[in-house]
């Protein structure tokens, strides 16, 4: 099982035991608008969650991982990379969200920096994208801090967004 560590966090593959906290976080009013694929049906989402764990982590060797406080083993969010289609192109996409109670503490930046380092150094990806809702100012600021550049407007999962790109040859 993949596990990345920072000073304050453990970023790891999620297990069935993490689902209740994951479901709760996804349905926070501050999070849910940005994860619209999550339904209110607990049983359907549990089945999707378990299927994701069984299929994605082992097949790709990466995915969306849980962000846990290192000292307390508390799930505070999710971040990771996935293979996605954006504007008819295969892309490696960074995605992230945090529990409302753990925002503005630098956790998202810490987790995403570690994930991007892993993606670049271990997986040898030289291009990573993020699609961000234009109203999601905290995510836009985070993408900028990570070295992503806004390139254009796009539509992803039937929602308008802005495409941000990090590329090895242009990142600092």
ChimeraX commands (.cxc) that place a marker at each C-alpha (Angstrom):
marker #1 position 0.00,0.00,0.00 radius 0.5
marker #1 position 1.39,3.39,-1.03 radius 0.5
marker #1 position 2.08,5.77,1.83 radius 0.5
marker #1 position 3.70,9.19,1.50 radius 0.5
marker #1 position 4.72,11.14,4.60 radius 0.5
marker #1 position 5.30,14.80,5.34 radius 0.5
marker #1 position 6.05,16.52,8.64 radius 0.5
marker #1 position 2.37,16.58,9.60 radius 0.5
marker #1 position 0.58,14.23,7.21 radius 0.5
marker #1 position 0.31,10.70,5.91 radius 0.5
marker #1 position -1.04,10.42,2.38 radius 0.5
marker #1 position -2.14,6.88,1.70 radius 0.5
marker #1 position -4.48,4.61,-0.18 radius 0.5
marker #1 position -7.85,4.55,1.51 radius 0.5
marker #1 position -9.52,1.46,2.89 radius 0.5
marker #1 position -13.14,0.51,3.49 radius 0.5
marker #1 position -12.76,1.77,7.06 radius 0.5
marker #1 position -12.19,5.31,5.77 radius 0.5
marker #1 position -15.52,5.52,3.93 radius 0.5
marker #1 position -17.71,7.09,6.64 radius 0.5
marker #1 position -15.31,10.00,7.14 radius 0.5
marker #1 position -14.84,10.37,3.37 radius 0.5
marker #1 position -18.62,10.43,2.78 radius 0.5
marker #1 position -19.10,13.01,5.55 radius 0.5
marker #1 position -16.39,15.31,4.17 radius 0.5
marker #1 position -17.71,15.04,0.60 radius 0.5
marker #1 position -21.13,16.21,1.76 radius 0.5
marker #1 position -19.95,19.32,3.58 radius 0.5
marker #1 position -21.48,22.38,1.89 radius 0.5
marker #1 position -17.97,23.78,1.36 radius 0.5
marker #1 position -16.82,20.61,-0.45 radius 0.5
marker #1 position -19.82,19.08,-2.21 radius 0.5
marker #1 position -20.15,21.67,-5.02 radius 0.5
marker #1 position -16.64,20.74,-6.16 radius 0.5
marker #1 position -17.23,16.95,-6.04 radius 0.5
marker #1 position -20.60,16.78,-7.79 radius 0.5
marker #1 position -20.17,13.14,-8.78 radius 0.5
marker #1 position -20.85,12.13,-5.14 radius 0.5
marker #1 position -24.50,11.25,-4.64 radius 0.5
marker #1 position -26.46,11.31,-1.40 radius 0.5
marker #1 position -27.05,7.56,-1.57 radius 0.5
marker #1 position -24.74,6.00,1.03 radius 0.5
marker #1 position -24.96,2.45,-0.35 radius 0.5
marker #1 position -24.23,3.46,-3.95 radius 0.5
marker #1 position -21.28,5.60,-2.89 radius 0.5
marker #1 position -19.92,2.85,-0.64 radius 0.5
marker #1 position -20.01,0.40,-3.57 radius 0.5
marker #1 position -18.22,2.95,-5.81 radius 0.5
marker #1 position -15.64,3.63,-3.11 radius 0.5
marker #1 position -14.84,-0.06,-2.61 radius 0.5
marker #1 position -14.68,-0.65,-6.36 radius 0.5
marker #1 position -12.27,2.27,-6.75 radius 0.5
marker #1 position -10.00,0.88,-4.03 radius 0.5
marker #1 position -10.00,-2.58,-5.60 radius 0.5
marker #1 position -9.53,-1.49,-9.20 radius 0.5
marker #1 position -7.62,1.79,-9.43 radius 0.5
marker #1 position -4.80,1.63,-6.88 radius 0.5
marker #1 position -3.47,-1.72,-8.05 radius 0.5
marker #1 position -3.95,-1.10,-11.76 radius 0.5
marker #1 position -2.42,2.37,-12.04 radius 0.5
marker #1 position -0.15,2.49,-9.00 radius 0.5
marker #1 position -1.64,5.88,-8.21 radius 0.5
marker #1 position -5.03,7.42,-7.60 radius 0.5
marker #1 position -6.87,9.63,-5.13 radius 0.5
marker #1 position -5.50,9.04,-1.65 radius 0.5
marker #1 position -6.62,9.98,1.82 radius 0.5
marker #1 position -4.88,12.81,3.65 radius 0.5
marker #1 position -4.47,11.91,7.32 radius 0.5
marker #1 position -3.05,13.83,10.26 radius 0.5
marker #1 position 0.13,11.94,11.05 radius 0.5
marker #1 position -0.15,12.00,14.85 radius 0.5
marker #1 position -3.87,11.23,15.08 radius 0.5
marker #1 position -4.70,9.13,11.98 radius 0.5
marker #1 position -7.69,11.36,11.22 radius 0.5
marker #1 position -8.89,11.63,7.61 radius 0.5
marker #1 position -8.93,15.34,6.73 radius 0.5
marker #1 position -9.31,15.19,2.96 radius 0.5
marker #1 position -8.36,13.58,-0.30 radius 0.5
marker #1 position -5.72,14.35,-2.91 radius 0.5
marker #1 position -3.98,12.54,-5.69 radius 0.5
marker #1 position -3.54,12.07,-9.39 radius 0.5
marker #1 position -5.68,10.22,-11.90 radius 0.5
marker #1 position -5.68,9.48,-15.58 radius 0.5
marker #1 position -8.54,11.54,-17.06 radius 0.5
marker #1 position -9.76,12.79,-20.44 radius 0.5
marker #1 position -9.80,16.60,-20.68 radius 0.5
marker #1 position -10.68,18.23,-24.01 radius 0.5
marker #1 position -10.27,14.88,-25.79 radius 0.5
marker #1 position -6.72,14.49,-24.46 radius 0.5
marker #1 position -5.45,11.92,-22.00 radius 0.5
marker #1 position -4.10,13.81,-19.00 radius 0.5
marker #1 position -2.73,13.15,-15.54 radius 0.5
marker #1 position -4.93,15.27,-13.28 radius 0.5
marker #1 position -4.28,16.50,-9.76 radius 0.5
marker #1 position -7.38,16.67,-7.58 radius 0.5
marker #1 position -7.78,17.62,-3.93 radius 0.5
marker #1 position -10.25,18.66,-1.24 radius 0.5
marker #1 position -10.11,19.19,2.51 radius 0.5
marker #1 position -12.54,18.94,5.39 radius 0.5
marker #1 position -13.75,22.47,6.18 radius 0.5
marker #1 position -12.26,22.21,9.69 radius 0.5
marker #1 position -8.71,21.75,8.37 radius 0.5
marker #1 position -8.50,24.51,5.78 radius 0.5
marker #1 position -6.14,27.49,5.88 radius 0.5
marker #1 position -3.51,25.53,7.80 radius 0.5
marker #1 position -1.27,24.64,4.86 radius 0.5
marker #1 position -2.33,20.97,4.75 radius 0.5
marker #1 position -3.48,21.03,1.11 radius 0.5
marker #1 position -0.23,22.63,-0.04 radius 0.5
marker #1 position 1.83,20.17,2.02 radius 0.5
marker #1 position -0.06,17.15,0.65 radius 0.5
marker #1 position -0.09,18.31,-2.98 radius 0.5
marker #1 position 3.61,19.21,-2.94 radius 0.5
marker #1 position 4.42,15.67,-1.75 radius 0.5
marker #1 position 2.10,14.10,-4.33 radius 0.5
marker #1 position 3.57,16.17,-7.16 radius 0.5
marker #1 position 7.09,15.26,-6.08 radius 0.5
marker #1 position 6.10,11.57,-6.17 radius 0.5
marker #1 position 4.43,12.02,-9.58 radius 0.5
marker #1 position 7.50,13.73,-11.05 radius 0.5
marker #1 position 10.29,11.72,-9.47 radius 0.5
marker #1 position 8.83,8.23,-9.03 radius 0.5
marker #1 position 6.25,8.09,-11.83 radius 0.5
marker #1 position 8.22,10.42,-14.15 radius 0.5
marker #1 position 5.24,12.52,-15.22 radius 0.5
marker #1 position 6.32,15.78,-16.85 radius 0.5
marker #1 position 2.82,17.24,-17.31 radius 0.5
marker #1 position 0.03,17.40,-14.74 radius 0.5
marker #1 position -3.23,19.31,-15.05 radius 0.5
marker #1 position -5.98,20.50,-12.73 radius 0.5
marker #1 position -9.47,21.64,-13.70 radius 0.5
marker #1 position -10.74,24.23,-11.24 radius 0.5
marker #1 position -14.10,25.92,-10.89 radius 0.5
marker #1 position -13.49,29.64,-11.56 radius 0.5
marker #1 position -15.26,30.48,-8.28 radius 0.5
marker #1 position -13.02,28.21,-6.20 radius 0.5
marker #1 position -10.48,30.86,-5.17 radius 0.5
marker #1 position -8.65,28.74,-2.55 radius 0.5
marker #1 position -7.97,26.02,-5.16 radius 0.5
marker #1 position -6.85,28.61,-7.70 radius 0.5
marker #1 position -4.40,30.05,-5.16 radius 0.5
marker #1 position -3.15,26.56,-4.30 radius 0.5
marker #1 position -2.60,25.68,-7.96 radius 0.5
marker #1 position -0.58,28.87,-8.39 radius 0.5
marker #1 position 1.52,28.06,-5.33 radius 0.5
marker #1 position 2.24,24.64,-6.83 radius 0.5
marker #1 position 3.49,26.15,-10.10 radius 0.5
marker #1 position 0.40,25.54,-12.25 radius 0.5
marker #1 position -0.50,28.06,-14.93 radius 0.5
marker #1 position -4.04,28.77,-16.15 radius 0.5
marker #1 position -4.17,27.94,-19.85 radius 0.5
marker #1 position -7.82,28.14,-20.89 radius 0.5
marker #1 position -11.49,27.65,-20.12 radius 0.5
marker #1 position -12.80,24.12,-20.48 radius 0.5
marker #1 position -15.74,21.88,-19.68 radius 0.5
marker #1 position -15.04,18.87,-17.50 radius 0.5
marker #1 position -17.70,16.43,-16.29 radius 0.5
marker #1 position -20.35,18.72,-17.79 radius 0.5
marker #1 position -19.22,21.70,-15.69 radius 0.5
marker #1 position -17.31,24.78,-16.82 radius 0.5
marker #1 position -13.84,25.15,-15.37 radius 0.5
marker #1 position -10.40,26.52,-16.01 radius 0.5
marker #1 position -7.56,24.25,-17.09 radius 0.5
marker #1 position -4.34,24.70,-15.11 radius 0.5
marker #1 position -1.16,23.00,-16.28 radius 0.5
marker #1 position 2.15,22.17,-14.67 radius 0.5
marker #1 position 4.87,21.11,-17.09 radius 0.5
marker #1 position 8.44,20.06,-16.31 radius 0.5
marker #1 position 9.94,22.42,-18.88 radius 0.5
marker #1 position 8.03,25.49,-17.63 radius 0.5
marker #1 position 7.76,24.89,-13.87 radius 0.5
marker #1 position 10.23,26.54,-11.58 radius 0.5
marker link #1:1,2 radius 0.2
marker link #1:2,3 radius 0.2
marker link #1:3,4 radius 0.2
marker link #1:4,5 radius 0.2
marker link #1:5,6 radius 0.2
marker link #1:6,7 radius 0.2
marker link #1:7,8 radius 0.2
marker link #1:8,9 radius 0.2
marker link #1:9,10 radius 0.2
marker link #1:10,11 radius 0.2
marker link #1:11,12 radius 0.2
marker link #1:12,13 radius 0.2
marker link #1:13,14 radius 0.2
marker link #1:14,15 radius 0.2
marker link #1:15,16 radius 0.2
marker link #1:16,17 radius 0.2
marker link #1:17,18 radius 0.2
marker link #1:18,19 radius 0.2
marker link #1:19,20 radius 0.2
marker link #1:20,21 radius 0.2
marker link #1:21,22 radius 0.2
marker link #1:22,23 radius 0.2
marker link #1:23,24 radius 0.2
marker link #1:24,25 radius 0.2
marker link #1:25,26 radius 0.2
marker link #1:26,27 radius 0.2
marker link #1:27,28 radius 0.2
marker link #1:28,29 radius 0.2
marker link #1:29,30 radius 0.2
marker link #1:30,31 radius 0.2
marker link #1:31,32 radius 0.2
marker link #1:32,33 radius 0.2
marker link #1:33,34 radius 0.2
marker link #1:34,35 radius 0.2
marker link #1:35,36 radius 0.2
marker link #1:36,37 radius 0.2
marker link #1:37,38 radius 0.2
marker link #1:38,39 radius 0.2
marker link #1:39,40 radius 0.2
marker link #1:40,41 radius 0.2
marker link #1:41,42 radius 0.2
marker link #1:42,43 radius 0.2
marker link #1:43,44 radius 0.2
marker link #1:44,45 radius 0.2
marker link #1:45,46 radius 0.2
marker link #1:46,47 radius 0.2
marker link #1:47,48 radius 0.2
marker link #1:48,49 radius 0.2
marker link #1:49,50 radius 0.2
marker link #1:50,51 radius 0.2
marker link #1:51,52 radius 0.2
marker link #1:52,53 radius 0.2
marker link #1:53,54 radius 0.2
marker link #1:54,55 radius 0.2
marker link #1:55,56 radius 0.2
marker link #1:56,57 radius 0.2
marker link #1:57,58 radius 0.2
marker link #1:58,59 radius 0.2
marker link #1:59,60 radius 0.2
marker link #1:60,61 radius 0.2
marker link #1:61,62 radius 0.2
marker link #1:62,63 radius 0.2
marker link #1:63,64 radius 0.2
marker link #1:64,65 radius 0.2
marker link #1:65,66 radius 0.2
marker link #1:66,67 radius 0.2
marker link #1:67,68 radius 0.2
marker link #1:68,69 radius 0.2
marker link #1:69,70 radius 0.2
marker link #1:70,71 radius 0.2
marker link #1:71,72 radius 0.2
marker link #1:72,73 radius 0.2
marker link #1:73,74 radius 0.2
marker link #1:74,75 radius 0.2
marker link #1:75,76 radius 0.2
marker link #1:76,77 radius 0.2
marker link #1:77,78 radius 0.2
marker link #1:78,79 radius 0.2
marker link #1:79,80 radius 0.2
marker link #1:80,81 radius 0.2
marker link #1:81,82 radius 0.2
marker link #1:82,83 radius 0.2
marker link #1:83,84 radius 0.2
marker link #1:84,85 radius 0.2
marker link #1:85,86 radius 0.2
marker link #1:86,87 radius 0.2
marker link #1:87,88 radius 0.2
marker link #1:88,89 radius 0.2
marker link #1:89,90 radius 0.2
marker link #1:90,91 radius 0.2
marker link #1:91,92 radius 0.2
marker link #1:92,93 radius 0.2
marker link #1:93,94 radius 0.2
marker link #1:94,95 radius 0.2
marker link #1:95,96 radius 0.2
marker link #1:96,97 radius 0.2
marker link #1:97,98 radius 0.2
marker link #1:98,99 radius 0.2
marker link #1:99,100 radius 0.2
marker link #1:100,101 radius 0.2
marker link #1:101,102 radius 0.2
marker link #1:102,103 radius 0.2
marker link #1:103,104 radius 0.2
marker link #1:104,105 radius 0.2
marker link #1:105,106 radius 0.2
marker link #1:106,107 radius 0.2
marker link #1:107,108 radius 0.2
marker link #1:108,109 radius 0.2
marker link #1:109,110 radius 0.2
marker link #1:110,111 radius 0.2
marker link #1:111,112 radius 0.2
marker link #1:112,113 radius 0.2
marker link #1:113,114 radius 0.2
marker link #1:114,115 radius 0.2
marker link #1:115,116 radius 0.2
marker link #1:116,117 radius 0.2
marker link #1:117,118 radius 0.2
marker link #1:118,119 radius 0.2
marker link #1:119,120 radius 0.2
marker link #1:120,121 radius 0.2
marker link #1:121,122 radius 0.2
marker link #1:122,123 radius 0.2
marker link #1:123,124 radius 0.2
marker link #1:124,125 radius 0.2
marker link #1:125,126 radius 0.2
marker link #1:126,127 radius 0.2
marker link #1:127,128 radius 0.2
marker link #1:128,129 radius 0.2
marker link #1:129,130 radius 0.2
marker link #1:130,131 radius 0.2
marker link #1:131,132 radius 0.2
marker link #1:132,133 radius 0.2
marker link #1:133,134 radius 0.2
marker link #1:134,135 radius 0.2
marker link #1:135,136 radius 0.2
marker link #1:136,137 radius 0.2
marker link #1:137,138 radius 0.2
marker link #1:138,139 radius 0.2
marker link #1:139,140 radius 0.2
marker link #1:140,141 radius 0.2
marker link #1:141,142 radius 0.2
marker link #1:142,143 radius 0.2
marker link #1:143,144 radius 0.2
marker link #1:144,145 radius 0.2
marker link #1:145,146 radius 0.2
marker link #1:146,147 radius 0.2
marker link #1:147,148 radius 0.2
marker link #1:148,149 radius 0.2
marker link #1:149,150 radius 0.2
marker link #1:150,151 radius 0.2
marker link #1:151,152 radius 0.2
marker link #1:152,153 radius 0.2
marker link #1:153,154 radius 0.2
marker link #1:154,155 radius 0.2
marker link #1:155,156 radius 0.2
marker link #1:156,157 radius 0.2
marker link #1:157,158 radius 0.2
marker link #1:158,159 radius 0.2
marker link #1:159,160 radius 0.2
marker link #1:160,161 radius 0.2
marker link #1:161,162 radius 0.2
marker link #1:162,163 radius 0.2
marker link #1:163,164 radius 0.2
marker link #1:164,165 radius 0.2
marker link #1:165,166 radius 0.2
marker link #1:166,167 radius 0.2
marker link #1:167,168 radius 0.2
marker link #1:168,169 radius 0.2
marker link #1:169,170 radius 0.2
marker link #1:170,171 radius 0.2
marker link #1:171,172 radius 0.2
view
